[in-house]
Amino acid sequence: MKSKMTKRMLATVLAVMTLTGTSFAATSFKDIANVKEAQAIINLQERGIIKGVNAESFLPNRLLKSVEGIHMINAAFDLNLDLVRFIKEPLATDAFKNADNNAWYAYGLIVASVNGVELPADLDPKANWTKEEFLYRLVSTLEVKRDLPMIKLVPVDIADDASITPEYSGLMQRALHYGIITLDLENKLDPKKVLTRAEAAAILLKTIEYDERLNK
């Protein structure tokens, strides 16, 4: 049985579009001039991957919320529900018990869940994402999308390897191999660092560029 998007889902989509700035023309944000990730932000904006909170502001130094990271992942890989037909209207709480079905982010959570983005059922929409959390969700989605083979790597010496969540360790090594991330001058990854929106944008662009190289 095919089902059409309900009025509530459509309203949620429109709310997301408004909040993320989809209705605004592509212009350079006025609050990124002194941000080192400015070029990455501009690049992603021109691609239509990221949007600002309004036509002039990206809020680059604001800490990245989990739901913002999820929307970045959805946009980077063009994840959507275009070819999906539902028996009943899906709800964000079907997959994420802490979600609010009426919140602006609800549709994005549904998209991520249906498209296999690896996210915990107890995801906290209000929580900030650390570097390792964002990388794990982002790069694992890339690997599934591209059906990348599991490669055997000689592990890079990461000075703060003990700080990496064990289940993320292998993927951090692969992210280094892909060139998506690099270690700092002290060979540290700083996995528990809470990312800013600007820092997440820089990682996102590196991932997209790697994905594009796979096409060549």
C-alpha positions in Angstrom: 0.0 0.0 0.0 1.5 3.3 -1.1 1.1 6.3 1.2 1.6 10.0 0.6 3.4 12.4 2.8 0.9 13.6 5.4 0.3 17.3 6.2 2.3 16.9 9.4 5.3 15.5 7.6 5.1 18.2 5.0 4.9 20.9 7.7 8.0 19.4 9.3 9.9 19.5 6.0 9.0 23.1 5.6 10.0 23.9 9.1 13.4 22.3 8.5 13.8 24.2 5.3 13.1 27.5 7.0 15.3 26.8 10.0 18.3 25.7 7.9 17.9 28.6 5.5 16.9 26.7 2.4 14.6 29.5 1.3 17.5 32.0 1.3 19.6 32.8 -1.7 23.2 31.6 -1.6 25.3 34.4 -0.1 28.4 34.5 1.9 27.8 34.5 5.6 28.9 37.6 7.4 30.0 35.8 10.6 32.7 33.6 9.1 35.3 36.1 8.1 37.7 35.3 10.9 37.0 31.6 11.0 39.8 29.3 9.6 37.1 26.9 8.2 35.5 29.8 6.2 36.4 28.4 2.8 35.0 25.0 3.6 31.8 26.6 4.8 31.5 28.7 1.6 32.2 25.6 -0.5 29.5 23.6 1.2 27.1 26.5 1.0 27.6 26.9 -2.7 27.0 23.1 -3.1 23.7 23.5 -1.2 25.0 21.1 1.5 24.8 23.4 4.5 22.6 26.4 5.3 22.7 29.1 7.8 20.3 30.0 10.6 19.4 33.0 8.4 20.7 34.6 5.2 23.7 36.1 6.8 24.6 33.9 9.8 26.1 30.4 10.0 27.1 30.6 13.7 30.4 28.9 13.1 31.5 28.8 16.7 28.3 27.3 18.1 28.7 23.8 19.3 27.4 21.1 17.0 24.1 19.4 18.1 23.6 15.8 17.2 20.6 16.7 15.1 22.6 19.3 13.2 25.2 16.7 12.4 22.6 14.3 11.2 21.2 16.9 8.8 24.7 17.5 7.5 25.1 13.8 6.8 21.7 13.6 5.1 22.6 16.5 2.9 26.1 15.3 2.1 24.9 12.0 0.7 21.6 13.3 -0.6 19.6 10.9 1.7 15.9 11.3 1.3 12.6 9.4 1.3 11.8 9.9 -2.4 11.6 6.2 -3.3 10.2 5.0 0.0 6.6 4.0 0.5 5.2 3.6 3.9 2.3 1.5 5.3 1.8 4.2 7.9 3.3 7.6 8.5 6.7 7.1 10.1 7.5 9.0 13.3 10.9 10.0 14.6 10.1 8.2 17.9 9.7 4.9 16.0 13.5 4.8 16.0 14.6 7.4 18.6 12.8 7.3 21.9 14.0 10.7 23.0 12.9 12.5 19.9 10.0 15.0 19.6 7.8 14.2 16.6 6.8 17.8 16.4 10.3 19.3 16.5 12.0 20.8 13.4 14.6 17.9 13.3 12.0 15.1 13.3 12.0 14.6 9.5 15.8 14.5 9.3 15.8 11.7 12.0 13.3 9.7 9.9 15.4 10.2 6.8 18.6 9.1 8.6 16.9 6.1 10.2 15.3 4.8 6.9 18.6 5.2 5.1 20.7 3.3 7.6 22.7 6.0 9.2 24.1 4.3 12.3 22.6 6.1 15.3 21.7 4.9 18.8 18.0 4.5 19.8 18.7 6.6 22.8 20.0 9.5 20.8 19.7 12.8 22.6 18.7 15.5 20.1 19.9 18.2 22.5 23.4 16.7 23.0 26.5 18.1 21.5 28.5 15.8 19.3 32.2 15.1 19.8 34.7 14.7 17.0 34.6 10.9 17.3 30.8 10.7 17.4 30.4 12.9 14.2 33.2 11.1 12.4 31.8 7.7 13.3 28.3 8.5 12.0 29.6 10.3 8.9 32.3 7.9 7.7 30.4 4.8 8.4 27.6 6.2 6.2 30.2 6.8 3.5 31.5 3.3 3.7 28.0 1.8 3.5 27.0 4.1 0.7 30.1 3.2 -1.3 30.2 -0.4 -0.1 33.8 0.1 0.7 35.8 -3.1 1.6 37.2 -3.5 5.0 40.9 -2.8 4.5 43.7 -4.1 6.7 45.8 -1.1 7.8 49.0 -0.7 9.7 47.6 1.4 12.5 48.8 5.0 12.8 50.3 5.9 16.1 47.8 8.1 17.8 49.2 9.7 20.9 45.8 9.9 22.6 44.5 6.6 21.3 43.4 5.6 24.8 40.8 8.4 24.7 39.1 7.0 21.7 35.9 5.0 22.4 37.0 1.4 21.6 34.2 0.7 19.1 35.2 3.8 17.1 38.9 3.0 17.0 39.0 1.2 13.7 37.0 3.8 11.9 39.3 6.6 13.2 42.2 4.7 11.6 40.3 4.5 8.3 39.3 8.1 8.5 43.0 9.0 8.7 43.8 6.6 5.8 41.1 8.3 3.7 42.6 11.7 4.5 39.4 12.9 6.0 41.2 13.9 9.2 44.8 14.4 10.3 46.6 14.3 13.6 47.8 17.5 15.2 51.5 18.3 15.7 51.6 16.1 18.8 50.1 13.2 16.9 46.8 13.6 18.8 43.3 13.2 17.5 41.4 14.8 20.4 38.4 12.5 19.9 36.4 13.8 22.8 36.6 17.4 21.6 33.1 18.8 21.2 32.9 20.1 17.6 31.8 23.6 16.5 29.6 23.9 13.5 32.6 25.2 11.5 34.9 22.3 12.5 32.1 19.9 11.5 31.8 21.6 8.1 35.5 21.2 7.5 35.3 17.4 8.2 32.2 17.2 6.1 33.9 18.7 3.1 36.9 16.4 3.4 34.5 13.5 3.4 32.6 14.7 0.3 35.9 15.3 -1.5 37.0 11.7 -0.7 33.6 10.4 -2.0 34.1 12.4 -5.2 37.6 10.9 -5.7 36.0 7.5 -5.6 34.0 8.4 -8.7 37.2 9.1 -10.7 
